[in-house]
Amino acid sequence: MSSIDVVTGAFGYTGKYIARELIKRGRRIRTLTGHPERPNPFDVEVDVYPYAFDEPHRLVEALRGADTLYNTYWIRFPGGNRTFERAVENTRILFQSAREAGIRRIVHISITNPSEDSPLPYFRGKALCEAALKESGISYAILRPTVIFGWEDILINNIAWFLRHFPVFGIPGHGQYKVQPVYVEDVAQLAVQLGQQEENVVVDAVGPEILTFEALVRLLRDATSSRARLVHISPRLAWLVTQIVGWFVGDVILTWDEVQGLMANLLVSESPPTGETRFSTWIRKHGRILGLRYASEIERHYDVPA
């Protein structure tokens, strides 16, 4: 077995934690990234290769000689020439390249409750990527996380930012739809464990707590000592407000897919918990410094043309 693994997006969020976990275990790491020009936070511990979906032979060479591919590649929302359809096709190219390069196993980060019949492009695209992996002939583990929280998280941090900076926080609809947050380090550890196995598996990566969205916001409000008033507003109005604020901060704060997926209870699982870290405990410990600075999705992922 090769001592080399490949992690897509090791300069990002989930991929960074997977890379750290692999390095702790003595693995050599390569990353495929859309930002090869950025400073390497891992220095010489991680070799950097660009995504080269339009030149698959380059992907094959970047993957050749590695044992396991940990794939976090995806887009949160379309923009410019980035579309969900293109992201699905890029993922297919990546899996085909992995097979040609002799990759033993792929651990693929998906999302809970994907469906090829979903009216939501995000969840439908995730399901199509899963299907492409199953058809690749490579040993696989599909990991389906819910809402991932931890340092460098965007969604939870930015809810805290809103609570700190605005006197009112709008909760879409009744707020009783559920979420099951999972800690990023728990996801990374599970991903690496699955990478060492051979059996084809699909696993929901979920935390030990199921909360209503309103309860989650209240936990964040208490942890940040915010005095923001929580009000229930229409889902469409809540989304429109984030679009207006997003214009000022230069970011896409919330997508309509995310609102609909949240309210449809797609971010909760019927499977047993795989993570041990409780969201409520982590938030109470770290909430005092959450949301002090806005975390930009555009800045993290979209500042370099595809």
Secondary structure by P-SEA (a helix, b strand, c coil): cccbbbbccccccaaaaaaaaaaaabbbbbbbcccccccccccccbbbbccccccaaaaaaaaccccccccccccccccccccaaaaaaaaaaaaaaaaaacccccccccccccccccccaaaaaaaaaaaaaaacccbbbbbbbcccccccccaaaaaaaaaaccccccccccccbbbbbbbaaaaaaaaaaaaaccccccccccccccccaaaaaaaaaaaacccbbbbbccaaaaaaaaaaaaaaaccccccaaaaaaaaaccccccccccccccaaaaaaacccccccbbbbcccccccccc
